[in-house]
Each structure stands twice: as structure tokens, then as C-alpha cells.
Amino acid sequence: MHVPVAIVGAGPSGSLLAWILRQRGIESIVLERQSREYVESRIRAGVMEQNSVDLMIKAGIGERLQKECMYHRGVAIGLYNEHHFLDFDKLIGIGVTVYGQSEVTKDLLGGLAAEGHNVLYEAPVRAIEDIEGDRATVKYTHEGADQELTCDFVIGCDGFHGPSRQAMPASVLKTHEKVYPFGWLGVMVNAPPSKDVALFAHHDRGFALLSMRSPKVSRLYLQCKPDEDLDEWPDERIWDELDTRLGTPGWELERGEIFQKDVTPLRSFFCYPMTHGRLFLCGDAAHIVPPTGAKGLNSAFADVSVLSSGLIQHYTKDDESILRRYGEVALERNIQTQRFSWSNTSKYHIFPDSNAFDRRMQAGEMEYLVTNETAQISYAQQHTGLPFAYWPEL
Ligand SMILES: Cc1cc2nc3c(=O)[nH]c(=O)nc-3n(C[C@H](O)[C@H](O)[C@H](O)COP(=O)(O)OP(=O)(O)OC[C@H]3O[C@@H](n4cnc5c(N)ncnc54)[C@H](O)[C@@H]3O)c2cc1C
């Protein structure tokens, strides 16, 4: 079998890319290791930049998003147990949108299924070969049998642990990585959010975050050890610690049933080049950020915007100019996103090896942010997201 575009992975980047190409009549196949139910229920990101929202709407898959999302004018910052509201909308005329990643994937995978698109679930890709030749080969397993196909382009949307990045020749691929000495203990809670915007708290005992997935479901996080043992965290201890780090006089954190607990280690990673021959890396396959800046899903969408523009231009106008620039343009934006996520992570968290000087400087930086309007404008611009370099013609 030969297909023009083979997409590895049906997460947000793979499913959005397949959807956009389909709107322009460009044939693709999506190969996904997991079942559809598994992908749709994976709880991860919850904050969308305006450009990500606009891309879904432009691509004709934003109807439910527009109806059910929550728009936040800004964020609150907790410092010395006081809450400071940064009104992004007032500062720069734009806020952020809360809509769960599981809802994004449900919309996209549901849309693809309704149009009968070729998405193979439980079809793990085993190898990607011949990327320097005229046609690339993708080897995968489906319904117990080994299969293979050829394609014009392979798009690696298979996340950090997928096989696409490994298919790049070792002599070509460069990587940069930082593993943080802490993680996030996250809980999903059946309770309305205790604030109308997300609350990011810098506290001597460690970072804490109050965020939300819907008007009835809250998502809360505590900085913890990267290998924290969840057995040591009964619900009562989690609530007490959240109260300590997030609390302020006169305000109470609403408690509710905790229906999921997880620990996420924090890591920054990016690689380049993001393309080699017929292979293009997209989303988490090429870069990972710690969740402090809520940038992972949005960076994946920024890549898709450029890559889909390039593929549409190639197939409809026989012009490869955007496609050839993809790696460079996507990396350039990602470096700025990496910088914001790293600087935010460094600002908010307590590093185990920091001394009194480090901690005072860190607190000083937070004081500057909550009191200086110029610092707030810069923060708002980065938090709400940098522009996408190219938008697909739809
Ligand atoms: C706790 C947490 C909170 C987060 N919060 C935010 C946030 O608020 N905002 C934000 O923007 N981002 C956030 N992120 C990051 C965001 O979830 C990711 O950046 C996003 O999922 C990247 O999408 P992707 O499609 O590139 O990769 P993925 O979502 O990882 O999808 C990759 C897909 O490839 C499949 N795959 C892997 N190997 C193979 C194979 N061999 N064959 C076939 N398929 C394969 C996987 O099963 C998966 O479905 C968060 C992440 C975590 C963990």
C-alpha cells in the first residue's frame, strides 16, 4: 500500500494534522499504538492558547470547544499566601481558554471517525525506514499481523517515547535536555474550581497550582519528589498541603472527591533537526516542556499549523517552500516556548539544592512580577502564546 502521508500517533498533533489535511482532500493514514478509548481518556493538558483555539475553529472542528470552553481573563499568582490577579485581557487584550486535552482528542478522533478516515488503532509502528530515499517505509503491526506501507512523507506525532525520533540517523540528531529534581503530584477532583482563574503559587514548601477542567472538575498539583510514592499521600494530607501552599486569609479551597492521583516528573527536552529526508517530527516527538507554562499541547498545535501549511502547499501548488522551512521555523518558536517554560519552572519551584541567597532572589523575581506592569505584560504575552508562523489555507 502507498499513501501520500503516514502519521504515526493519534494524539492531539497527529489527529489535528490528519483532520486538516482531510479538509483539503490530502490522503493520510494514522497509525496509533493504543485503542481509541485509551487516547480519548488520557488526562493531560487543559489550557489552550488563543491561536490553538483559532486553529480548531478555522479547521471546522471547534464547535463544541466554543460552546463548552471556559475563557479566563488571566491568572492569579500566590505569593506569601496572598493572591495577585494578572489581568491578561486588560494588559494585552487576550486571555486563555480552558478545554481539556481529552475533549480536544474526542472532537478530532470523533470527526475523523464520522468522515470514515483511515485511523488504525492498536497498530504500533515498529520501524520507519528509507527516509532518505524516494519513498519512506513504515512497518507496523495490526490485528496480530506484521504490515508495511510506503509513503511520500512520514510524520512522527508519536510523543516523547515513540519510534520516529529514533529513526533519525544518530549522526544527524542533536538533543538538549534538562531533568528537574522534582515532579508534580496531580489530583482530579469532583468539585467546582475554588477560583475563577488558575492560581499558581510560589511557597517555601514548594509550588502548588489550582486549575480546572470544567465548571465541575478541578485539577490541582503539588510540587513533589520526582519519584514520590502516592501511598504516602492519603487524600487528607493532599488537601492539608494544598491549603498551606495555596491558602490566603478569607478564602477557602473547596474540597471534593479525588478520583485520580498521579505523579509527573518534570523535564525540558528538544531536538533538531526536526526533519530529515521524508521524516518530519511534530509535537512531543521533538520537544517536551515542564507543564508549568501549559505549553505542550499548544507547541504541538503550532507545529501542526506550519506543517499542514507546508503539506497543503506541496500537494495543491507543487511548492515546497514552507515544507523546507518547517524544521527551522518550528524550532525557532519552540526555543522561546522552552525558555518561558524553563524560566517559569525555575521561578515557581523550590530547588532542593538552593541556598538562602537563591531563594531570596527567586522570591524577589516573584515580587517583581506581581508589582511591575512591564513584567506583567511580558509574562502575559508569553503565557497567552507566541504567534504561529504559518496558517493552513482552509
Ligand atoms: C500532567 C500533564 C499536564 C499537561 N498540561 C498541559 C497544559 O496545560 N497545556 C499544554 O499545552 N500541554 C500540557 N501537557 C502536555 C501535552 O499533554 C502534550 O504536549 C501533548 O499531548 C502532545 O501531543 P502529541 O500529539 O505531540 O503527543 P502525545 O499526546 O504524546 O501523542 C502521541 C501518540 O503517539 C502514540 N504512539 C506512541 N508510540 C507509538 C507507536 N510506536 N506507534 C503508533 N503510535 C504510537 C501514543 O499512544 C500517543 O497517542 C501536559 C502533559 C502532562 C503529562
The ligand as an SDF file (V2000), in Angstrom:
LIG
                    3D

 53 58  0  0  0  0  0  0  0  0999 V2000
    0.2380   16.0630   33.5520 C   0  0  0  0  0  0  0  0  0  0  0  0
    0.3860   16.8210   32.2620 C   0  0  0  0  0  0  0  0  0  0  0  0
   -0.2140   18.0950   32.1540 C   0  0  0  0  0  0  0  0  0  0  0  0
   -0.0840   18.8100   30.9650 C   0  0  0  0  0  0  0  0  0  0  0  0
   -0.6820   20.0520   30.8880 N   0  0  0  0  0  0  0  0  0  0  0  0
   -0.5910   20.7570   29.7390 C   0  0  0  0  0  0  0  0  0  0  0  0
   -1.2890   22.0300   29.5810 C   0  0  0  0  0  0  0  0  0  0  0  0
   -2.0000   22.5140   30.4780 O   0  0  0  0  0  0  0  0  0  0  0  0
   -1.1850   22.6680   28.3920 N   0  0  0  0  0  0  0  0  0  0  0  0
   -0.4390   22.1470   27.3620 C   0  0  0  0  0  0  0  0  0  0  0  0
   -0.3730   22.7810   26.2880 O   0  0  0  0  0  0  0  0  0  0  0  0
    0.2030   20.9360   27.4660 N   0  0  0  0  0  0  0  0  0  0  0  0
    0.1500   20.2290   28.6080 C   0  0  0  0  0  0  0  0  0  0  0  0
    0.7470   18.9890   28.7010 N   0  0  0  0  0  0  0  0  0  0  0  0
    1.4860   18.4590   27.5440 C   0  0  0  0  0  0  0  0  0  0  0  0
    0.5700   17.8520   26.4720 C   0  0  0  0  0  0  0  0  0  0  0  0
   -0.2560   16.8660   27.0480 O   0  0  0  0  0  0  0  0  0  0  0  0
    1.4130   17.2250   25.3390 C   0  0  0  0  0  0  0  0  0  0  0  0
    2.3410   18.1850   24.9110 O   0  0  0  0  0  0  0  0  0  0  0  0
    0.5640   16.7610   24.1520 C   0  0  0  0  0  0  0  0  0  0  0  0
   -0.1230   15.5710   24.4730 O   0  0  0  0  0  0  0  0  0  0  0  0
    1.4470   16.4970   22.9230 C   0  0  0  0  0  0  0  0  0  0  0  0
    0.6690   15.9430   21.8960 O   0  0  0  0  0  0  0  0  0  0  0  0
    1.3250   14.9700   20.8220 P   0  0  0  0  0  0  0  0  0  0  0  0
    0.2060   14.5720   19.9300 O   0  0  0  0  0  0  0  0  0  0  0  0
    2.5150   15.6070   20.2210 O   0  0  0  0  0  0  0  0  0  0  0  0
    1.8700   13.7230   21.6570 O   0  0  0  0  0  0  0  0  0  0  0  0
    1.0800   12.6560   22.5300 P   0  0  0  0  0  0  0  0  0  0  0  0
   -0.1310   13.2580   23.1450 O   0  0  0  0  0  0  0  0  0  0  0  0
    2.0810   12.0280   23.4230 O   0  0  0  0  0  0  0  0  0  0  0  0
    0.5670   11.5880   21.4720 O   0  0  0  0  0  0  0  0  0  0  0  0
    1.4450   10.6540   20.8900 C   0  0  0  0  0  0  0  0  0  0  0  0
    0.6280    9.4660   20.3970 C   0  0  0  0  0  0  0  0  0  0  0  0
    1.5000    8.5560   19.7180 O   0  0  0  0  0  0  0  0  0  0  0  0
    1.1750    7.2440   20.0960 C   0  0  0  0  0  0  0  0  0  0  0  0
    2.3380    6.3620   19.8740 N   0  0  0  0  0  0  0  0  0  0  0  0
    3.4670    6.2680   20.6240 C   0  0  0  0  0  0  0  0  0  0  0  0
    4.2600    5.3040   20.1350 N   0  0  0  0  0  0  0  0  0  0  0  0
    3.6370    4.7980   19.0420 C   0  0  0  0  0  0  0  0  0  0  0  0
    3.9540    3.7550   18.1140 C   0  0  0  0  0  0  0  0  0  0  0  0
    5.0780    3.0310   18.2300 N   0  0  0  0  0  0  0  0  0  0  0  0
    3.0920    3.5090   17.0990 N   0  0  0  0  0  0  0  0  0  0  0  0
    1.9410    4.2250   16.9770 C   0  0  0  0  0  0  0  0  0  0  0  0
    1.5770    5.2080   17.8530 N   0  0  0  0  0  0  0  0  0  0  0  0
    2.4160    5.4820   18.8630 C   0  0  0  0  0  0  0  0  0  0  0  0
    0.7790    7.3630   21.5680 C   0  0  0  0  0  0  0  0  0  0  0  0
   -0.0140    6.2800   22.0010 O   0  0  0  0  0  0  0  0  0  0  0  0
    0.0130    8.6940   21.5590 C   0  0  0  0  0  0  0  0  0  0  0  0
   -1.3790    8.5000   21.3100 O   0  0  0  0  0  0  0  0  0  0  0  0
    0.6410   18.2380   29.8630 C   0  0  0  0  0  0  0  0  0  0  0  0
    1.2230   16.9740   29.9600 C   0  0  0  0  0  0  0  0  0  0  0  0
    1.1110   16.2550   31.1460 C   0  0  0  0  0  0  0  0  0  0  0  0
    1.7420   14.8850   31.2370 C   0  0  0  0  0  0  0  0  0  0  0  0
  1  2  1  0
  2  3  1  0
  2 52  2  0
  3  4  2  0
  4  5  1  0
  4 50  1  0
  5  6  2  0
  6  7  1  0
  6 13  1  0
  7  8  2  0
  7  9  1  0
  9 10  1  0
 10 11  2  0
 10 12  1  0
 12 13  2  0
 13 14  1  0
 14 15  1  0
 14 50  1  0
 15 16  1  0
 16 17  1  0
 16 18  1  0
 18 19  1  0
 18 20  1  0
 20 21  1  0
 20 22  1  0
 22 23  1  0
 23 24  1  0
 24 25  2  0
 24 26  1  0
 24 27  1  0
 27 28  1  0
 28 29  2  0
 28 30  1  0
 28 31  1  0
 31 32  1  0
 32 33  1  0
 33 34  1  0
 33 48  1  0
 34 35  1  0
 35 36  1  0
 35 46  1  0
 36 37  1  0
 36 45  1  0
 37 38  2  0
 38 39  1  0
 39 40  1  0
 39 45  2  0
 40 41  1  0
 40 42  2  0
 42 43  1  0
 43 44  2  0
 44 45  1  0
 46 47  1  0
 46 48  1  0
 48 49  1  0
 50 51  2  0
 51 52  1  0
 52 53  1  0
M  END
$$$$
